[in-house]
Amino acid sequence: MSAGELLVILLLLATFVEWTTERIFGSQVSLKGWPMVLISTGMGLGICLAAKIGALGVTGIVINPWVDYAMTGIIIGGGSNAVHAFFGQYLPTRK
């Protein structure tokens, strides 16, 4: 999988997690702050661990796959801004 494909997948998953938690827990239950952060992080972790999605391999960082899945889940749980910031820092830019 190329870095571009992975970025699109992660942005879609992050957007899905952000949208889902906001619609279910933000508007229905009216949670704010840390509870929302914990729910989003849990959803991101669950998705990445279940589907075995890891992003650090693309960046060249060699790490245990399960740690990679967990770290990717935490990044996805942070929403689309977290994914953009992660890839903006670690992927080389074209000139």
C-alpha positions as semicolon CSV with decimal commas, in nm:
position;residue;x (nm);y (nm);z (nm)
1;M;0,000;0,000;0,000
2;S;0,141;0,338;-0,095
3;A;0,161;0,635;0,139
4;G;-0,109;0,816;-0,057
5;E;-0,352;0,528;-0,033
6;L;-0,286;0,490;0,338
7;L;-0,336;0,862;0,394
8;V;-0,675;0,851;0,222
9;I;-0,780;0,546;0,427
10;L;-0,669;0,707;0,753
11;L;-0,841;1,037;0,673
12;L;-1,164;0,853;0,591
13;L;-1,144;0,648;0,911
14;A;-1,062;0,956;1,119
15;T;-1,352;1,145;0,967
16;F;-1,581;0,846;1,028
17;V;-1,476;0,819;1,394
18;E;-1,508;1,194;1,447
19;W;-1,848;1,211;1,277
20;T;-1,985;0,901;1,451
21;T;-1,881;1,001;1,802
22;E;-2,012;1,354;1,752
23;R;-2,349;1,235;1,618
24;I;-2,403;0,957;1,873
25;F;-2,242;1,091;2,190
26;G;-2,223;1,465;2,124
27;S;-2,579;1,533;2,014
28;Q;-2,767;1,237;2,164
29;V;-2,596;1,213;2,503
30;S;-2,444;1,565;2,511
31;L;-2,096;1,459;2,621
32;K;-1,814;1,712;2,599
33;G;-1,443;1,723;2,682
34;W;-1,249;1,421;2,805
35;P;-1,531;1,166;2,774
36;M;-1,553;1,245;2,401
37;V;-1,175;1,217;2,364
38;L;-1,174;0,878;2,536
39;I;-1,464;0,748;2,327
40;S;-1,298;0,864;2,003
41;T;-0,967;0,710;2,103
42;G;-1,137;0,384;2,193
43;M;-1,314;0,372;1,858
44;G;-0,992;0,445;1,670
45;L;-0,805;0,176;1,866
46;G;-1,082;-0,076;1,810
47;I;-1,095;-0,018;1,435
48;C;-0,716;-0,034;1,387
49;L;-0,664;-0,337;1,609
50;A;-0,954;-0,528;1,451
51;A;-0,857;-0,444;1,092
52;K;-0,478;-0,448;1,158
53;I;-0,423;-0,102;1,014
54;G;-0,080;0,045;1,084
55;A;0,069;0,366;0,947
56;L;0,419;0,370;1,091
57;G;0,553;0,112;0,844
58;V;0,499;0,359;0,560
59;T;0,705;0,623;0,738
60;G;1,003;0,387;0,769
61;I;0,977;0,345;1,145
62;V;1,033;-0,019;1,241
63;I;0,814;-0,116;1,536
64;N;0,612;-0,408;1,674
65;P;0,298;-0,441;1,455
66;W;0,057;-0,434;1,751
67;V;0,216;-0,112;1,879
68;D;0,185;0,025;1,525
69;Y;-0,187;-0,060;1,517
70;A;-0,241;0,096;1,860
71;M;-0,055;0,416;1,774
72;T;-0,243;0,445;1,445
73;G;-0,571;0,396;1,633
74;I;-0,483;0,676;1,872
75;I;-0,400;0,903;1,577
76;I;-0,731;0,815;1,406
77;G;-0,915;0,876;1,734
78;G;-0,775;1,228;1,733
79;G;-0,968;1,305;1,417
80;S;-0,869;1,425;1,072
81;N;-0,650;1,708;1,206
82;A;-0,435;1,456;1,395
83;V;-0,390;1,242;1,082
84;H;-0,294;1,546;0,875
85;A;-0,044;1,666;1,136
86;F;0,112;1,318;1,167
87;F;0,165;1,271;0,795
88;G;0,272;1,631;0,746
89;Q;0,556;1,580;0,991
90;Y;0,680;1,232;0,899
91;L;0,633;1,191;0,527
92;P;0,886;1,350;0,291
93;T;0,757;1,627;0,067
94;R;0,807;1,627;-0,310
95;K;1,003;1,908;-0,465
